[in-house]
Amino acid sequence: MFDNNSFWVTRSDGSRVLPSRGDDRRYHADKNVEVADQSDAKRMVSNVTSLLRAAGGCRKVLLAPVPRYLHTPCCMDANHCANMARRGYWKEMKEKLADLRDAIKAAVKIKGIKRVIVLQPDLLLEGTEDSYLRDEEIWGDDPVHMTSKGYVELARQLEAKIEDWKGHEEREEKNNSGGVKRPLAKRARVDFTNQRPDWVRGNVGDAAHFFFSSPSILLNLII
């Protein structure tokens, strides 16, 4: 949902633009690759707020961006994805992706939208067994997209995470209710008859007779 707006190209003059399509019909980052910041996260969440609210009380999962230009540059031009050659680039990108995930979480919380979790795809994939041996199978040589096996693995991990969330909520609900769904407490009935003045007690006939035969009541009404 956020991927296309999460990776920017920072030019020498400090300006930022999105990667642009070249003559080869591939998207190129013709300088340094940067990850979206906190202000970008707020804007992206604002764009989907109505969609999240439409889901009501359902569980909602937001995926933070899948890494791009992490292992492979957009092309062989040394001026493109230039900061990939910088020492610590991979670690820096991972940290910025984690910061973006946290910024998305914070933006969702500010909007007051309930039952939302924000997951970071690369962390889900790192949690798989022997994933370090399968980086090539997951990421491949495409700078933007994972391999089909990578997407299948991500879907599997995502499904497991949602099931864990569902089970946690059900256990929490059961513990809070002692294992039994309790009915809503009824409000105690209050007898207001004792709080009425004497002239409205009894039947309607008696009340009318008392009302019109009492000079003090009529005088108070006139005044």
N, C-alpha and C positions, 0 to 999 in steps of 0.2 A: 504493500500500500504506500509506503514511504520511500521506496528504493530510488525512484527516479529523481527525487528532490533532495537526496541525502549526500550526494557526492558532487563536489564542486571543483572547478579549476581556478586556482589563484594565480593571477598574472603578476608580472614583475612590478606593476604600478599599484598593486594591492587590491585591484578590482576582482570580483568573483563572477564567473559565468558557469553555466552548466556545460558539460561535454557536448560538443557539436558533431554533427554527422559530416564525414569527409566524402571525397569522391568515390571511395571504396565502399560507401554505404555503411561504414562502421563508425561508431562514436569514438571521438578522440579527446583526450585530456592533454591539451597542447602546452601545459606547464606543470605546476605542482597539483597533486590531488589532495583535496581536503575533505573532511567529514563535516556535515551540517552541525551547527552550534545550537545553543539553547533557544535563541530567538527563532531559528528555523523550526525547531521542534514545536514551539508554541503555535507557530503559523500552521504547520502541518496538522496538528491535533485540532485546531480550530476548523480546518477544512473538512474534517470528518466527524465533528461533534454531533451534527444532526443525525448522522448514520448510527453512531453509537447510542444516542438517546432513543432512536427508533427501536433498538433491540430490547428496551425496557429492562426487566429483571433477569434476562438471560445471561449466562456466562459469556464473556466476550474476551477474545484473545487477540492482542495486537502483536504482530511480529516487527521487531526492530529490523532495520535494513540488513539484507544479506551482504556480506563484504564484497566490494568490487576493487579491482586493481590491487589486490592483496598479494597475489603470487605472480601475476602476469601483467605486463604493461599493455596499453592499447595497441601498440605497434612497435616497430624496431627503431623509430626515430628517437634519438637520445634526448631531445628536447621535450618529448611527451612523457608524462608521468615522471618528470625529472627527479622528484624527491624519492622515488623508489630506490635510487642508488645510495641514498643517505643511510648511514649506519643507524640501526634502531627503528627503521621505517615500519617494519611489521609490528613491533611491539607498540609503537606510537599509534598506529591505525587501530589496533585492537582496543587500546585504552580510550581512544576517541569514540569508538563504536559503543563502548560501555557507558561513556558519558552521555552519548545521545540517547541510549536506552533509558537512562535515569531521568534525562530531561523530558522524554516522552511520558514517563510515569508521572512526573511532577505536574506536567501540563494536564494530564487526564484527571489527576486528583483535584487540581484547581477548578476544573469544570464540574466537579461534584458527581462524576459518573461512577456508579457502583459496579461491582463484580467484573472488573477488568484486570487482566494480567498482561504484562508486556514481557515478551520473551526475546532473547537474543539468539538468532539462528546459529551463529558460529559456536556459541557455548553449548548449545544442544548437540551439535555434531561432535564437539570435543569430548562430550561425555560418553560417547559410544566406545565400545571395547576395541582396542587396537586401532583407534582412528588415526593415530600418528603414522601407521603403516599404510593408510589408505587415502592420504591427502590427494594424491594424483587422481585416484578414482572418484573422489568427491568433487574436487575443484577443477580438474582438467586443465586445459590450456586456454580456455575462454576467459578474458579479463573481467567479464560482467556476470556470466551465468555459470551455475554449477552444472555438473553432468547430470544425466537422468538418474543415475544411481544416487547422486547427492541429494536430489529433490525427494526421491523415494525414502532415503534415510531420514531426511528432515521431517517428512510427513509422519514417519513411524515414531520418531522421538516426540513430535508435537502431540500425537494421539496419546502417547503414554503420559505425557505431562498433563493433559486435560483429564484423563482418567484419574490421575493422582489428585488433582484439584477437586474433582467430583467426590471422590472417596473421602477426602479431608473434610469437605463441607458436610457430608452425610454423617460422619463420625462426630463432628462438632455439634451438629443439631441433635444427635441422639444423646450425647453427653449433657447438653444443656437442658434437655427435657427429661433426663433420667430414663431414657428408653421408651417413654410413653408420650404421645402427643397430647398435651393438656388443652382442654377447651378454654376459650377466653373467659375470664372471670366476669360474672354478671354484676352490674351495679345494684347496690342495695336499694330496695324500695323505700321511699320516704313518705310518711303519712302527713300531708299538708293540712288535713282537716282541723288539727289542733292549733294551727297557726292562723286560722281564719277568725275574723271578728264574730261576735255572737250573732249578729243579725243575718249572717249568711249560712248559719248552721241549720240542720234539719231539712225539711222538704221545701220546695219552691214556694208553696202557698204561705207557709209560716214565715219564710224570709221576706216575702213581699209585704205581708201584713205588718211585720215588725218594722220594716224599712219606712213605710209610709205613715206609721203611727208614732214614729220617734222624732220629735221636733229637733233634737240635738243633731241627728244625722242629716236631716233636711237643711238645717241651718249651716252646717259645715259645707255641704255641697254648694249652697247658694253663695257662700263667702268664697 
